[in-house]
Amino acid sequence: MSKVDFTPKGVCSRHISFDLEDGKVYNLKFEGGCDGNLKAIGRLVEGQDAAHVAEILNGNICGFKNTSCADQLAKAIQQALN
C-alpha cells in the first residue's frame, strides 16, 4: 500500500491524502473545502479502481473555477499512478 499526499491548486481544500493498494483508492481525506460533499466523495470512491475514479472526476469544475476538489483528486490519482 502506498500513501499519497497531494496539495491541490485553485480550490478550497488545502490537502488531499489517500492510500493506493492494488490500483484501488482507500482512506481518502480532504483538508478544507466543503466538508459534507468531500466526505461523500470519499465514501463513494472507497475501494474503487483508481484509474476509473480519475476518469470520472477529471474535468469536473466548481462554480466559476476551471477546476474543483474532485478534479484535483483526479490529478492526484493520475500523478500517483504514473
N, C-alpha and C positions, 0 to 999 in steps of 0.2 A: 504494500500500500504506500502510495506517495502522498504527502501533504502538499497542497498548492495554496500559495498566498499571492494575492493579486491586488494591486492598487488601481481602482477604476478611475477613469478620467471623464469629466463633463457631466457627472451625475451627483446625486445627493449622498449616496453611500460612499464611505471612505475606505472600505476594505472588504474584500471577498476572500473567503477561505473554504476549501473543501478537500476531501480525500478522493483519490482515484485508485480504484482497485479493479484489475481485470477489465479496464475500459469502462467502468461504471462510476457514477458520481455518488458520493456518500458525505454526510455531515456538512452540508452546505450552510454557511453562515455569512450574513452581510452585517457590517457595522454601519449604522446610519441608514438613511433612506426611509422609505415607507414600511414601517415595521411589519404590519399585518400582511401586506402584499408580498414582501420578501420572504417572510416565514412560509407563506403558502407556496411560493416557488420552490423553496427548499423541500417541502413535503412532496410536491409533485415530481421533482426530479430524483428523489432518493432511490438509489438502486437502478436508475435508468442508464442506458447506453450514453456515454458522454458525447460521442460524435453526433448522435441523433438529437440530443438536447441542444448542442451548439447549432445544429442545422435549423431547428425550430425557432430558437431565440434570436439568431443572427438577424440584424437589421430592424429589430423592434425599436421604436422610438418613443420618447416620453414628451408629450406636450410640444413645445417649440424647439426642443433639443434635437440634435441629429443622432442621438444615442439614448440608451436607457440602462437601468441597472441590469435588466435581462440581457441586453445586447452586450454589455460589458462582461457579464458572465460567459456569454458565448465566446468572446475574445479570450477570456481567461482559460476556458476549456481548450480552445484551438491552440493556444500557446503551450499549454501543458501537454497536449497530445503530440506536438511537433518536436 
